[in-house]
Amino acid sequence: MPYLTTATVIFGALTILNLLLTVTVLRRLRDQGQHEEHPAPALPFAMQESGSPAPEVDATDVDGRPVSIPGDVRLVGFFSGSCRSCRDHVNPFLAYVEGMRDGDALAVVSGTAEDTEDLVTALGGAARVVQEPQRGPVTSGFDVSVFPSFFLLGPDGTIVASHTSIRLIPGQAAA
């Protein structure tokens, strides 16, 4: 009987310790997102780094106007018709570009016309939209392999920031 009591006490103590450690980890994870002075963690895939030159790409938007990168735009967002999380990033992207001048934001939507129709419509009011097939010229030029992806370009045509979340691109107050 004393062995059973001892085992129960040890098990209870370990359970309480586990609970305290879990709460501590959760608090740190929650706080981590609130401190913007810390850089975002490295991404587990290749993406063009800050400071590298933006690729020279020419395309035509859905309204038939030519788009030239670098030069015409400051922010390029890549969305895919087959990407569920891309739809979750539409509203934060729209909030980010709200304060930008007309034409400074470009949304590149990859996929078939049927798959991308809702994205083109949603993004078209606030940004210029280029609709292209998977691995089209703009997507290939930026070497995008993960959707969504976002690139902030400087006035000299270099990539200032890049990430898969618009919330981690500096500048505007992204929602």
N, C-alpha and C positions, 0 to 999 in steps of 0.2 A: 504493500500500500504506500509506503514512503517513496518508492520509485515512481509511482504514478503521480503523486502530488508534486514531486520535484520536476518531472517531465512536463506537467501542466504549467507550472510556474515558469519554467524556461521557455516553453512554447509561447505563453502569454507575453513574456518580456520581449522575445524576438518579434512577435506580431506588432507590439507597440513601437519598437525600434524601426521596423519596416514602415509603419504608418508615418512616423516622424520624418524619415528620409524621403518618402514619397511626397509629402507636403512641402518639404524644403526644395526638392527638385522642381515641383510645379510652380512654386513662387519664383524661383530663379528663371524659369522659362518664360513666365508671364512678364517679369521685369525686363528680360532681355530685349523684348520687342519695344519697350518704352524708352530705351536709351539709344538715341540716334547717333551719338558721338562714336559708338563702336561700329567698325565696319561690318558689312554683311559677310557671313561666312563664304568661303570659296564654294563655287558651284561644282557639282560632281560630274560636269561634262564640259566640253570645250565651248567657249564663247569668246568673241573678240573682246579684248581687254581695253580698259580705259587708256587713252593715250595713243592707241593705234589709229591710223588713218581710216576714215570711212571709205568703203569701196565706191568706185565711180560707177554709178548705175543710172541708166535712163529708162523710164517707163511711161506709161500713159494711164491716167486715173480713169475711173468709171465714167467721168463726165467728158472724156476725150482730151483733157488737157495734159500736156507733157509734164513730167516730173523728173528733175535732175538731182541726183545725190552725189556728192554733197553740194550744197548751194541753196536749194529750194526749201529744205525742211530742217527743223531742229530736233524733232522727236519722231522716231520710227517705231511703230508697234506691229508685231507680227502675230497674226491670229490664224487659226486653222478651222475649217468647217467640221472636221472630225474630232476637235478638241473640246471636251466638256468644260475644262477649267478656263478656256479662252472666253467663254460666255460670262464667267464669273468676274473676269477682268474688264469687261466692257464699261461698266459704270465707273470704276475707279479711273480708267483711261479717259473717259469723257470728262470727269471731274478735273483731272490733271490738265487737259488741254483747254479747259474753259477760259483761262486767262491768257492764252496764247493768241498771237495774231493769226488771222485767217491764212491758211496755207503752211503754217509752221509745223503742223502735225500731219503725219502720214500713217495710215493704217494699211498694212499689207495683209490681205486675206487670201489664204491658200486653200485650194480645193475646187470642187466642181461648182458650177453656178447654183445648182439645187442645194448643195450642202452649205453654201456661204451666203445665201440670200438674206437671212435674218441678220447676220453680222454686217454685211454691206449696208443694209438699211439702218441699223442701229448706229453704226460708226459714221455714216455719211453726213450727218448733220453737223458734226463738230470737227471732222478731219477730212483731208483728201484721202480717198480710198483707191488702192490698186488691187484689183482682183486678178489672181494668177493661179495657174495649176500648181500642184505640189512641186516643190523644188523649182519654182519659176525663177526668172532672172534676178529679181530683188532678193528673194529668200536665199538663193544660191550665192549672190554677191556678198551678203552678210554672213554666209555660212551658218544659217539658222538650222539647228537640228532638233530644237525643243520649242514647243508652243505652250503658252505665249512667251514672247521675248520682246524686250524693249531696249532701245538704244537712244541715248541723248547725245546729240552732236553739238560740238562747239562751232563758233563762227569761222574757225580756221579749217573745218572739215574733219576734225579728229573726234573720236568717240570719247565723250566725257564720262559716261556711265552706261553700264549695260547690266541687265538682270532679267529674270523670268517673272518678276513681280513689279508692276508699276509703282507699288507702294515703296519700293526700295530705290527708286530713281530720284535723285535729289532735284530740288528746284521748286516746282509748284507744290501746293499742299494737296497731295493725292488722298483721296478718300479711302 
